Amino acid sequence: MAAPMRLLVIGLGYSAAAVAAQLRPAAEAITATRRHAEGPRPDGIDRMIAFDGNAPSPDLADALAEATHLLLSAPPDEAGDPLLNHHREALEASGTLRWIGYLSTVGVYGDAGGGWVDERKPPAPSTQRSRNRLAAEDAWRVLGEGAGVPVAILRLAGIYGPGRSALDALKAGTARRIVKPGQVFNRIHRDDIAGWTARLAGKAVGGTFNLCDDEPAPPQDVVSFAARLAGCPVPEALAFEEAGLSPMGRSFYGETKRVSNRAIRQATGREPLYPSYREALLAQIREEGPAGQSG
């Protein structure tokens, strides 16, 4: 019988916290890192460790020696992945690891001119952020092969969910309907990231998988749908050239592709809870009400 799951999460952000919550019933213990350990410990997390990626952490070395499952959410930079930079020896020496999951991005594919892409497409990242992610993917694959541990590379589309949706942007007064002809974005709901990742972790499945919903869609359509649901005016369309986006914002509009989720569905036998933004926004407004009040 396999030892109980002991999950270590590097970078307990929005998505990783949802994965940890999904795995909580199966895990004997869950340890997580964030840049600062001060403050209340999140629900469902047994131990918090400070790790900012700039220096090794003795507490983290101890946690690595016990972990059976490792989920990586902390972003790399041009120097590489922070955990590999500071704790590679502990990782290579681990005799307990059974699965590694790395949260990456569909940005590694670069631009496809609006065409469909799947995991067979050779990556061609066009931004430094995506090049860093691709380098980190490769580094984790190499480590996994050397250690005999399955590594799941999870390429995430644009992440949204409660607190990070078009409905929330409308409530905050920050929603804009930016129109660039031919532009579509791929999306993935937080709960589908959690559900698919937990399936892979539970069965210790490795490989490369796109995590996205079934319907790449123009961003202005999502805002219009959310506005109608919320019963508020639909923001006026704003041409991309006139939007005054930051360089990072413009970079997202520099690529357009339609990403397939067939491989993750086949590997897990799980269909997305939210096949498109419509089902997700409908569920959110049923939960919160038009004014964002739960209950």
N, C-alpha and C positions, 0 to 999 in steps of 0.2 A: 504494500500500500504506500502511495506517495506521501511524503511529509505534508503537513498542513501548509496552506498558502501563507506566506509572509511577504506582503507587498511593500515595495519601496517606490515612492513617487518622487521624482526629481523635478521640482517646479510645480507646486500645487496651484495651478491656475484654474480658469473657468472650466475648461474641458477635462483636465486631469482630475479635478475634484469630482466631476460627474462619474468618471470611470471608477474612482475609488469608492464612491457611494454604491455603484452597481456591484462591485466586487465584495463589499463589506460582508454580506452573509457567508461568503465562501472563505473569507480570510481570517486566519487566527490572529494576525496583527497587521496593522497598516501604519507605516512610518512615511512621513513626507517632509520635503524641504521647501523653504521659501527664503528669500533674501535675509529676512530678519525673523527670529524666532519669538520676538516679543508679541504680546497680545494673546487673546484667548485661543485655545486650540480648537480648530474646526470640528464640528460634529463628525463622528465616525473615524477620526484620526487618533491613533493611540499615542503617537509621539511626533513632535515637530523638531526639526533640526535646521539651524541656520546654515545656509550655503549660498554665497553670492557668486560663485563661479570664479572668483579671483584668487582663491587660496584653498588648499586642502582643508578638510574638516575631520578631526579625530573621531567625532561622534558619527560622521557619515561612514568612515572606514569600518567602524564597528557594525553599523546597520547593514553595510554591503556584505559583511561576513555571514549574516543571518538570512538575507533576503532570498526568496525562491523566485519571485517575480519582480521585474524592474520595469517601471513605466517612466519614459523620458519625455518631458515637456519643456524643459529649459532650452531657450534658443541658443544656437551656436553663434559665434562671430567669426571674423576672418582668422582668428587664432585656433578655431576648432571648437569641438564640443566641450563644455566646461567639465563634465564628469570624467571624460576620457583624459582631459588635460591634467587633472589633479589626482585621479584615483584609478588609473589604468592598471597598475600592478595589483591592487585589491580585486579588481574585476577579473583579471586573468587568473588570479589565484583562487577565486571562489569555487567551492565545491558544492554549493547549495543552489545556484541559479538554475532554473528550469525554463525560463521564458523572459525575453526582452521585447518590449514594445516601444517603438520610437515614433513620436508624433511629428510628422513632416508636413509638407504642403504640396498641393497640385501645381504650385508655381514652378516646380522643377521641370515641368514639361515646356515652359515658355509659351510662345504664341502658336496657335494652330489655325489661325485665320477663320475661326468659328467652327472648324471641323471637330468630329468626335475623336477622342483619344482614350486609350486604355493603357494598362501597365506594360504593354509591349512596345509602346512608343519610346524611342530613345530620349532621355531627358535633354533639354536644351534651354537651361535657365537663362533669362535675360536680365535679371537683377542680381546684385550682390547678395541680397538676403536669400534668394533661392539657390545661388551657387553655394553659399554656406551650408544650407540645408542638405544639398546633394552631397557635399563632401562629408557631412556628418552621417548621412545614410550609409555611405560607403565604409566609413570607419567602423560603424556598429556592425555591419555585415561581416567585416573582416574579424572583428573581435568574436562575434558569435561563432563563426566557422572555426576559429582557433580553439574556442572553449567548448565546442560541441553543444551550444545552446541555440535553440531556434530564435530568430529575430524577426519580428513583424514590423515592417516599415509601413506606416499608416499615413498616406498622403491625403491631408484634409483639404476640403474645399473651404469656402468662406463660412466661418462659424457664426451661428446665431442661436437664439433661444431666449427664454425669459430674462429680461434685463438687457438684452442685446439684439432686439428685433426692430423691425420697421415701426411697430406699434410703440415701442419705447422711444424711438427717435421722434415720432410725432408728438408724444406726450412732452418730451423735452424741448420741442420746438426746433430741433436740429435736422429734421428730415428734409431732403431736397430731391427733386425729380430731375436728375442730370441725364440728359439724353445724348447718346452717341450712337448714330445709326450702325446697326449690326452688332452692337455690344451685348454680350450676355455674360452673366456670372454664374458660377457653380456654387452651391450652398450645401451645408450639412448642419442639421440640428444637433445641439449639444447632446440630447438624449440618444440620438442614433450613433454618435461617436461612442458614447458609453456602452450602449448595447452591443454593438459590433466588436468593440475592443474587448469587452468582458468575455464574449464568446471565444475569441482567439486565445485570450489569456487562460481561460478555464481548460482549454484543450491543448495548450502549449503549441499553438500553430504558428509557424513562421511564414515568411513570404512578403511580397510587396502588394499593397492593396490601396485602391482609391476609396475614400470615404466621402460620398456625396449623395445628394438625393437624385431623383429620377428626371428632374426638369431644370436644366439650365435656363435662365430667364433674364430678360432685360431688367436692370435695376429699377427703372421708372415704373415698371408694371407692379413690382412688389410694393412700392410706396403707394401707388394708386389703390391697390387692393386693401392695404392696411387702413388707408384713410376712409374708404367706404365702410369697412368693418367698424371703425371707431366712430363713424358718424361725424367726421370732421371734413373740412374742405380739402380737396385734393390740391397739393401744392402745384403751382404753375411749373410747366416744363422749362428747364434751363439747359441751353446748349452746352455741351462739354467745353467748347472753346471759351465760353464766357463764365465758367463756374469758378475760376480762380483757385483751382485745387493746388495743394502743396505738391512738391516733387514726388513724395511717396504716394499721394492720392492719384496723381496722374499716371504713376507707374502701373497701378492696378488696371487702368483703362488701356494700357499699352498692349495688353494680351487679351485675346478672346478665344475660348475653346469650349467644347462640350465634353465633359468627362463622364466616362462610363463607370457604374458601380457593380457591374456584373460579377466581377471576381470575388468581391467581399460577400455578396449575396450567396454565391455558390459555395464559398468556403465555410460559411457559418450556418447556412440554411435559414437565415433570418432576413425578412423583408424590412425595409425602412418603416419606422413608425410614422414618419412624415415624408411621403413621396414627393411633396412639393411644399413651397412656402405657404400655400393656401391652407392645407390641413393644419400646419403648425400655428399659423396666426389665428385660425378659427379656434383651435384648442386653447390658445393663450387668452383670447378675449372671453371665452366661456369661463375660464378660471378666474380672470381678473376683473371682467366687466369693462365696458367702454372707458370708464374713468381710471382704470388701473387699480381698482380696489378689490382685493381678494375677499372671498367669502360669498 
